[in-house]
Amino acid sequence: MALDVILGIDDPRLLLGIVEITGGTLGESSAELQQACSELATQVCAEDFSLDEGRRSSVRKVLKLAGFSATGRNKPAQEFLLADVRERGAFNLINNCVDVNNYVSLKHCLPISILDAGKLDGRLTARIANEGEGYVFNNAGHLIDMKKSICLCRGEGDGEPTGGPVKDSMATKIFEGATDYIAVLYASTEGFSRDDVQAAVDEMATLLARETGGTVVRQQVLPE
């Protein structure tokens, strides 16, 4: 059954793409996906490659809509990913689910959260985080302060922050045994058309279903 997804942010610049998959299996990415990742890495590592500045700046601006500083350690996730791929000269392949996420994120220049839908208590709310809200985002126990950031929250009411366009919480990241997944793509109307976001959503849904063997239960752009 699909999650109850609530957009609790009223700003005409913000578009959220949502992809929900059920009944998947984590494992190694297919040879086809690995090849696509290799080809994309070659493109972004080329000397003449440059980010689409309009898209890059629009994403940063929408992350700042409530005053969050989307720079330095708080850069959007796809900027960290680009730097990592350039440093390695390749994608750091992890598993089919995460690899799809990273491929679509870098290809479309969008930050994407991907969470274990089975750990969200039936509801996911996108809202602006309050003072003092944050979560641990890695195995080392490092904490990200989400104050004034767009955040994804699980459970009833305002919910517990557990994801966002910079980093996601360890509490709901996808680990071995996870079968249900939800991806949230963060975009701005200043750099992306609705059709642009829908194209990224559709590609994400197709690849996640193919790679995990799961079934797509939702692929949409909010607000509708």
C-alpha positions as a Markdown table, in Angstrom:
| # | Residue | x | y | z |
|---|---|---|---|---|
| 1 | Met | 0.0 | 0.0 | 0.0 |
| 2 | Ala | 1.3 | 3.5 | -0.9 |
| 3 | Leu | 2.5 | 5.8 | 1.8 |
| 4 | Asp | 0.5 | 8.9 | 2.8 |
| 5 | Val | 2.7 | 11.7 | 1.3 |
| 6 | Ile | 2.1 | 15.2 | 2.4 |
| 7 | Leu | 3.6 | 18.4 | 1.0 |
| 8 | Gly | 3.6 | 20.8 | 3.9 |
| 9 | Ile | 5.6 | 23.6 | 2.2 |
| 10 | Asp | 3.7 | 26.2 | 0.3 |
| 11 | Asp | 6.2 | 27.8 | -2.1 |
| 12 | Pro | 5.5 | 28.1 | -5.9 |
| 13 | Arg | 9.2 | 27.4 | -6.7 |
| 14 | Leu | 9.3 | 24.0 | -5.1 |
| 15 | Leu | 8.6 | 20.8 | -7.1 |
| 16 | Leu | 9.0 | 17.3 | -5.5 |
| 17 | Gly | 9.2 | 14.2 | -7.6 |
| 18 | Ile | 8.0 | 11.1 | -5.8 |
| 19 | Val | 8.8 | 7.5 | -6.8 |
| 20 | Glu | 7.6 | 4.6 | -4.6 |
| 21 | Ile | 8.5 | 0.9 | -5.2 |
| 22 | Thr | 7.3 | -2.2 | -3.3 |
| 23 | Gly | 8.5 | -5.8 | -3.3 |
| 24 | Gly | 12.1 | -5.1 | -4.4 |
| 25 | Thr | 15.3 | -6.9 | -3.6 |
| 26 | Leu | 18.6 | -5.3 | -2.9 |
| 27 | Gly | 21.7 | -6.6 | -4.7 |
| 28 | Glu | 24.4 | -5.8 | -7.2 |
| 29 | Ser | 23.5 | -3.5 | -10.0 |
| 30 | Ser | 23.0 | -5.0 | -13.5 |
| 31 | Ala | 25.7 | -4.8 | -16.1 |
| 32 | Glu | 23.5 | -2.4 | -18.0 |
| 33 | Leu | 23.3 | 0.0 | -15.1 |
| 34 | Gln | 27.0 | -0.3 | -14.3 |
| 35 | Gln | 27.7 | 0.5 | -18.0 |
| 36 | Ala | 25.4 | 3.6 | -17.9 |
| 37 | Cys | 27.2 | 4.8 | -14.7 |
| 38 | Ser | 30.6 | 4.3 | -16.4 |
| 39 | Glu | 29.5 | 6.3 | -19.4 |
| 40 | Leu | 28.1 | 9.1 | -17.3 |
| 41 | Ala | 31.3 | 9.2 | -15.2 |
| 42 | Thr | 33.3 | 9.6 | -18.3 |
| 43 | Gln | 31.2 | 12.6 | -19.3 |
| 44 | Val | 31.4 | 14.4 | -16.0 |
| 45 | Cys | 35.2 | 13.7 | -15.7 |
| 46 | Ala | 36.0 | 15.2 | -19.1 |
| 47 | Glu | 38.0 | 18.4 | -19.0 |
| 48 | Asp | 35.4 | 20.3 | -20.9 |
| 49 | Phe | 32.5 | 19.3 | -18.7 |
| 50 | Ser | 30.6 | 21.9 | -16.7 |
| 51 | Leu | 27.4 | 21.8 | -14.7 |
| 52 | Asp | 24.3 | 23.5 | -16.0 |
| 53 | Glu | 24.7 | 26.6 | -13.9 |
| 54 | Gly | 21.0 | 27.5 | -14.1 |
| 55 | Arg | 20.0 | 24.2 | -12.7 |
| 56 | Arg | 22.8 | 24.2 | -10.0 |
| 57 | Ser | 21.9 | 27.7 | -8.8 |
| 58 | Ser | 18.1 | 27.1 | -8.8 |
| 59 | Val | 18.5 | 24.0 | -6.6 |
| 60 | Arg | 20.6 | 26.0 | -4.1 |
| 61 | Lys | 18.0 | 28.8 | -4.1 |
| 62 | Val | 15.1 | 26.5 | -3.4 |
| 63 | Leu | 17.0 | 24.9 | -0.5 |
| 64 | Lys | 17.4 | 28.4 | 0.9 |
| 65 | Leu | 13.7 | 29.2 | 0.7 |
| 66 | Ala | 13.3 | 29.3 | 4.5 |
| 67 | Gly | 16.8 | 30.6 | 5.2 |
| 68 | Phe | 18.9 | 27.4 | 5.1 |
| 69 | Ser | 22.5 | 27.9 | 4.0 |
| 70 | Ala | 23.0 | 25.5 | 1.1 |
| 71 | Thr | 26.8 | 25.9 | 0.9 |
| 72 | Gly | 29.9 | 24.3 | 2.2 |
| 73 | Arg | 29.0 | 21.1 | 4.1 |
| 74 | Asn | 25.4 | 21.8 | 3.4 |
| 75 | Lys | 25.7 | 21.7 | -0.4 |
| 76 | Pro | 22.9 | 19.8 | -2.2 |
| 77 | Ala | 23.6 | 16.1 | -2.4 |
| 78 | Gln | 24.3 | 16.0 | -6.2 |
| 79 | Glu | 27.2 | 18.4 | -5.8 |
| 80 | Phe | 28.9 | 16.1 | -3.3 |
| 81 | Leu | 28.2 | 13.2 | -5.7 |
| 82 | Leu | 29.8 | 15.1 | -8.6 |
| 83 | Ala | 32.9 | 15.8 | -6.6 |
| 84 | Asp | 33.2 | 12.2 | -5.5 |
| 85 | Val | 32.8 | 10.8 | -9.1 |
| 86 | Arg | 35.4 | 13.3 | -10.4 |
| 87 | Glu | 37.9 | 12.4 | -7.6 |
| 88 | Arg | 37.4 | 8.6 | -8.2 |
| 89 | Gly | 37.0 | 8.8 | -11.9 |
| 90 | Ala | 34.0 | 6.5 | -11.5 |
| 91 | Phe | 30.9 | 5.9 | -9.5 |
| 92 | Asn | 31.3 | 4.3 | -6.1 |
| 93 | Leu | 28.9 | 1.4 | -6.8 |
| 94 | Ile | 27.0 | 0.2 | -3.7 |
| 95 | Asn | 23.8 | -1.6 | -4.6 |
| 96 | Asn | 21.1 | -1.5 | -7.2 |
| 97 | Cys | 18.9 | 0.9 | -5.3 |
| 98 | Val | 21.6 | 3.4 | -4.3 |
| 99 | Asp | 23.3 | 3.2 | -7.7 |
| 100 | Val | 20.0 | 4.1 | -9.5 |
| 101 | Asn | 19.6 | 7.0 | -7.1 |
| 102 | Asn | 23.1 | 8.3 | -7.8 |
| 103 | Tyr | 22.9 | 7.8 | -11.5 |
| 104 | Val | 19.6 | 9.7 | -11.9 |
| 105 | Ser | 20.7 | 12.4 | -9.4 |
| 106 | Leu | 23.9 | 13.2 | -11.3 |
| 107 | Lys | 22.4 | 12.9 | -14.8 |
| 108 | His | 19.5 | 15.3 | -14.0 |
| 109 | Cys | 21.5 | 17.6 | -11.6 |
| 110 | Leu | 19.0 | 17.0 | -8.8 |
| 111 | Pro | 19.4 | 16.1 | -5.1 |
| 112 | Ile | 17.4 | 12.9 | -4.3 |
| 113 | Ser | 16.6 | 11.3 | -1.0 |
| 114 | Ile | 16.0 | 7.5 | -1.1 |
| 115 | Leu | 14.5 | 6.0 | 2.0 |
| 116 | Asp | 13.3 | 2.6 | 3.3 |
| 117 | Ala | 9.5 | 3.1 | 3.0 |
| 118 | Gly | 9.0 | 0.3 | 5.5 |
| 119 | Lys | 10.5 | 2.4 | 8.3 |
| 120 | Leu | 8.3 | 5.5 | 7.7 |
| 121 | Asp | 5.3 | 4.5 | 9.8 |
| 122 | Gly | 2.9 | 4.9 | 6.9 |
| 123 | Arg | 3.4 | 8.7 | 6.3 |
| 124 | Leu | 6.0 | 11.0 | 4.8 |
| 125 | Thr | 5.7 | 14.7 | 5.3 |
| 126 | Ala | 7.9 | 17.4 | 3.6 |
| 127 | Arg | 8.1 | 20.5 | 5.7 |
| 128 | Ile | 10.7 | 23.1 | 7.0 |
| 129 | Ala | 12.7 | 21.9 | 9.9 |
| 130 | Asn | 12.6 | 23.8 | 13.2 |
| 131 | Glu | 15.3 | 24.9 | 15.6 |
| 132 | Gly | 17.1 | 21.9 | 17.2 |
| 133 | Glu | 15.9 | 19.3 | 14.6 |
| 134 | Gly | 18.5 | 17.1 | 12.9 |
| 135 | Tyr | 19.7 | 13.5 | 12.7 |
| 136 | Val | 22.7 | 11.3 | 12.4 |
| 137 | Phe | 23.6 | 10.7 | 8.8 |
| 138 | Asn | 26.6 | 8.3 | 8.8 |
| 139 | Asn | 28.2 | 5.4 | 10.6 |
| 140 | Ala | 30.6 | 7.8 | 12.4 |
| 141 | Gly | 27.6 | 9.3 | 14.3 |
| 142 | His | 27.9 | 12.8 | 12.7 |
| 143 | Leu | 24.8 | 15.0 | 13.0 |
| 144 | Ile | 23.4 | 17.4 | 10.5 |
| 145 | Asp | 21.5 | 20.4 | 11.8 |
| 146 | Met | 18.3 | 20.6 | 9.6 |
| 147 | Lys | 17.1 | 24.0 | 11.0 |
| 148 | Lys | 15.3 | 26.0 | 8.2 |
| 149 | Ser | 16.0 | 23.2 | 5.7 |
| 150 | Ile | 13.4 | 21.3 | 3.6 |
| 151 | Cys | 13.1 | 18.0 | 5.5 |
| 152 | Leu | 11.3 | 14.7 | 5.1 |
| 153 | Cys | 9.6 | 13.5 | 8.3 |
| 154 | Arg | 8.1 | 10.1 | 9.2 |
| 155 | Gly | 5.0 | 9.3 | 11.2 |
| 156 | Glu | 2.1 | 11.2 | 12.5 |
| 157 | Gly | 1.7 | 15.0 | 12.9 |
| 158 | Asp | 4.8 | 17.0 | 12.0 |
| 159 | Gly | 6.8 | 13.8 | 12.2 |
| 160 | Glu | 10.5 | 13.0 | 12.9 |
| 161 | Pro | 13.0 | 14.5 | 10.4 |
| 162 | Thr | 14.7 | 11.6 | 8.5 |
| 163 | Gly | 15.8 | 12.9 | 5.2 |
| 164 | Gly | 16.6 | 16.0 | 3.1 |
| 165 | Pro | 18.3 | 17.3 | 0.0 |
| 166 | Val | 21.8 | 17.3 | 1.6 |
| 167 | Lys | 21.9 | 14.0 | 3.5 |
| 168 | Asp | 19.5 | 11.4 | 4.8 |
| 169 | Ser | 19.2 | 9.9 | 8.3 |
| 170 | Met | 20.8 | 6.6 | 9.1 |
| 171 | Ala | 17.4 | 5.6 | 10.7 |
| 172 | Thr | 15.7 | 5.2 | 7.4 |
| 173 | Lys | 18.5 | 4.6 | 4.9 |
| 174 | Ile | 18.2 | 1.5 | 2.7 |
| 175 | Phe | 20.1 | -1.5 | 4.0 |
| 176 | Glu | 20.1 | -5.2 | 3.3 |
| 177 | Gly | 16.6 | -6.7 | 3.6 |
| 178 | Ala | 14.7 | -3.6 | 2.6 |
| 179 | Thr | 12.0 | -4.3 | 0.1 |
| 180 | Asp | 10.0 | -1.1 | -0.2 |
| 181 | Tyr | 11.6 | 2.2 | -1.2 |
| 182 | Ile | 10.6 | 5.8 | -1.7 |
| 183 | Ala | 12.7 | 8.4 | -3.6 |
| 184 | Val | 12.1 | 12.2 | -3.4 |
| 185 | Leu | 13.6 | 14.4 | -6.0 |
| 186 | Tyr | 14.0 | 18.1 | -5.1 |
| 187 | Ala | 13.7 | 20.7 | -7.9 |
| 188 | Ser | 13.0 | 24.4 | -8.5 |
| 189 | Thr | 10.7 | 25.9 | -11.1 |
| 190 | Glu | 13.5 | 28.4 | -11.7 |
| 191 | Gly | 15.7 | 25.8 | -13.3 |
| 192 | Phe | 13.4 | 22.9 | -14.2 |
| 193 | Ser | 10.1 | 22.6 | -16.0 |
| 194 | Arg | 7.5 | 20.3 | -14.6 |
| 195 | Asp | 8.2 | 18.0 | -17.6 |
| 196 | Asp | 11.9 | 18.0 | -16.7 |
| 197 | Val | 11.1 | 16.7 | -13.2 |
| 198 | Gln | 8.6 | 14.2 | -14.5 |
| 199 | Ala | 11.2 | 12.8 | -16.9 |
| 200 | Ala | 13.6 | 12.3 | -14.0 |
| 201 | Val | 10.8 | 10.7 | -12.0 |
| 202 | Asp | 9.9 | 8.3 | -14.8 |
| 203 | Glu | 13.5 | 7.3 | -15.4 |
| 204 | Met | 13.9 | 6.7 | -11.6 |
| 205 | Ala | 10.8 | 4.6 | -11.5 |
| 206 | Thr | 11.8 | 2.5 | -14.5 |
| 207 | Leu | 15.3 | 1.9 | -13.3 |
| 208 | Leu | 14.4 | 1.1 | -9.7 |
| 209 | Ala | 11.7 | -1.4 | -10.8 |
| 210 | Arg | 14.1 | -3.0 | -13.3 |
| 211 | Glu | 17.0 | -3.2 | -11.0 |
| 212 | Thr | 15.2 | -4.4 | -7.8 |
| 213 | Gly | 12.4 | -6.4 | -9.4 |
| 214 | Gly | 9.9 | -4.3 | -7.5 |
| 215 | Thr | 6.6 | -2.8 | -8.6 |
| 216 | Val | 6.0 | 0.9 | -9.0 |
| 217 | Val | 3.2 | 2.1 | -6.8 |
| 218 | Arg | 3.7 | 5.9 | -7.3 |
| 219 | Gln | 5.5 | 8.2 | -9.7 |
| 220 | Gln | 4.3 | 11.8 | -9.5 |
| 221 | Val | 5.3 | 15.4 | -9.2 |
| 222 | Leu | 4.0 | 17.5 | -6.3 |
| 223 | Pro | 2.2 | 19.7 | -6.1 |
| 224 | Glu | -0.2 | 18.2 | -8.6 |
